[in-house]
Amino acid sequence: MSGSAEQRSLSFGAEAAAYERGRPSYPPEAIDWLLPPGARTVLDLGAGTGKLTTRLVERGLDVVAVDPIPEMLDLLSGSLPDTPALLGTAEEIPLADDSMDAVLVAQAWHWFDPERALKEVARVLRPGGRLGLVWNNRDERLGWVKDLGRIIGHEVDPFSQTVDLPAPFTDVARHQVEWTSYLTPQALIDLVASRSYCITSPERVRTRTLDRVRDLLTTHPALANSTGLALPYVTVCVRATLS
């Protein structure tokens, strides 16, 4: 990871609370598809504030959360006090060899050094274990969501998004789930405020961006005077098995 990318990845600590308030969770169908049958021990790598961790714990799985940002893990531990939350990175995972049935990575793979991360994931997975990657992407086919993208930056194209996972990983497959997140106008502001480019922008740029989002909320015909927003997402999943 380049120095600037690492700085952006670690910047989330400054807006950990906004991240928790504004970011969506993950649809059950996506999690079902990512997890291998019979999985018991699962690592949430790059767990952040625990958006995915919570969904995994609710399934009765033995979950370990790893993240490099203390502020994120503090929030995670506040809501999931019985879940191990360890400081660590994808390139140096603080777990024993052959200790996990699955390693899931939500919204974080692009922050990792993929070569080093794949070696570490292969080390902690049991043979036959699964690596699962998942991303929530706004569905910008809808008018106001496309307008939001013009303000805060467009998403990658979720209908073509994928990632290469080389040996020793096999049976690479891709799946997508279309769903809707319901949130308040303030939660949309929090979502924008928690994005890395907004956190690391100069204060005047950050302020202008958030003001433009507030203006969109009050002037767009689909949003004005609304107390609840329906934000469509396309969740992209990639999974592979350790041979």
N, C-alpha and C positions, 0 to 999 in steps of 0.2 A: 504494500500500500504506500502511495506517495505521502510525503509529509502533509500536503494540503488536504488530501483525502482523510488521513488519520485525524487531522485537526477537526474536520467537519464531523467525522464519525463520533468523536469524543465530545462535540459541542452540545449534544442532546441533554447533558446533565443540567445545563442552564435553564432548560425548559421542560424538565422531567414532568412536572405537574400538568403543564399544558398538553404534553404528549399523552399522558394517561387520560385526560379529559376528552381530548379531541380525536385520537386515533381509533379506528374501528377495530372490532374483534375479527374472528375468522369463522366462516360458515361451517357448521358441523359436517356437511358433505365433503368439504375439502379435507378436513382432519381425518375423516373416515378413510378417504382415499390414500392419504399419506402414510398412515400407520400400518405396519405389517400385522397380519393375523397373530393373535396371541402375545403381542408386545406387552411387557410389564414395566421395564425400565426405559425411560425416555429422557434424553438431554434436550432442553430448549436452549440452543446456542445463539447468543446475541439476544437474550430474552427481553431486554429492555425493562419496561415496567410490569411485564407479565401478561400482556394481552393474550398470547397463545398459551402461556403457562397455566393460566386460570382454566382454560378450556380442557387442558390435559389433566389437571388435578381433579376436575369435576368428573372425569371418567374413571377415577379410582386408580390411576397409574402412579407408579413411583417416579416422580419427576425431579430432575436436578436442573436448576436455572444457572446459566453462566453468562456474564456480561462484563465488559471492561469499565462500566461507569457506575461509581458508588451511589450517586443520586437515584439512578434508575433502580438499582437493587434495593435501596431503602424503601422505595414505594412498593416494589414487589413484595418485600418481606412484611410490610405493613398489612397487606391484604392476604398474604399467604404465609403466615408465620411458621408453619410446619414444613414448608418446602425448602430444601437446601438451596441457598442462593450464593454462588461463589464468584468472586472476582477472577476474571480470566479472559482470554482471547481465543479466537478460533485457531490461531497459530500455535497456541500453548494452552491446551485444554487441561484444567486441573483435575483430571479423572484417571483412574487406572485403566490399563489395557483390557480389552474384551469385557467391558463392564456395562454396555448399553445395548438394548435391542433396537433402538432407533435414535437418530439424531435429527431433530427438526430445526430449521432455520427460517424464521419469519421476518421478512422485510429487511434482511441484513446481509445476504450473501454478497452483494455488490461492495460491501465495506471490507471484505476479507481478501487476503492474498490467497487465491484459489489453490495454487500448488501446495503451499504449506498447510492450508486448512484441510484439503483432501487427505493429506498424509495423517494429520491428527485425527480426523473423523474416522478414518480406516483403523487407526490404532485403538480408539475407544470402543468401536463397534464390535460386537461378536460376529463371527462368520455367519453370513446369511442375514445380517442386520441391514437396516434400511436408512438411507439418507433421504430426507424429504425437505424440499425448499418450497416456500410459499410467499406470494406477493399479493397484496391488495392494490389494485389500480382503479382509479376513478374511470367510469365509463363515460367518455367525453362525447358520445354521440348525441347526448341530450343538450339542448341549447344553453341552459344556464351553467351546466358543468363545463361545457366548452369555453364559455366566457370566463369562468373561474380559471381555467387553464391558461388563458391569455394573460391573466394577472399574475399567477403564481408559478407558471411554467407547466407545460403539457407533460402528461404521463408518457411513458413508453407505450407503444402499441401493444395492448394486452393480448391481441389476437395472434400476434406473431412472437411474443416474448418467450424465450426459452434459454437454456444454458447447457453447455457441454459438460458432461461428467465422465472423464476417461477412466480406464482401468486403474485400480482393481474393481471399479463399480460397473455393474452390468444391468441389463433389463431396464434401461432408462426409458421412462414414459412421462407423458405430459397430459395434464387435465386442466380444465377451467370451469369455474362456477360463476354464474351471473346472479347477483343478489342485490338487495337494497339495505343500506344503513339509514336509520332514522335518528336525526340529531337536531339539537337546538341551534339557532343562529350563533350563540356564543360558542358552542362546541365547534362550529365551522371555523370561527376565529382562532380557537385553540389549535385546531388541526393545522391551520396555516402557520401559526406562530411556532409550532413544534417542528417544522421542516428545517432541515439543516441549512439550506441556503438562506432562509429567513433569519435564523439565529445568528449566522456568521456575517450577515450583511451589515454595513454601516447603519447606525441608528436612524438616519434620515431615510434611507432606502427601506428599512424594515417598517418604519412608521408609515411611509407612503403606501407600501404594499398592503398593510393591514387596513388603512383608510380606504383603499380601492375595493377591498373585499367588503367592508362595511357599506360602502356606496352601492355595490352590487346587491347586497341583501335588502337595501331599502328602495331600490329603483327597478330591479328586474321584475317584470310582471308575474313571473312564476314564484317569486320570493317575497315581494313586498307585503308587509303586514302579516307574515306567516310566523307562527310560533314553533313550527316544526318543519324540518326539511327532509326530503327523501333523496338521499345521495346514492346513485347506482354505482356498483362496483363490479369489476371482473377480477376474480381471484384466480391467479395462475399458480399451478402446482407442478413441480417436477420431482420425481422420485427415482431412486436407483438402489440396487441391492449390492452389498459387499460380497464379492465372490470368494 
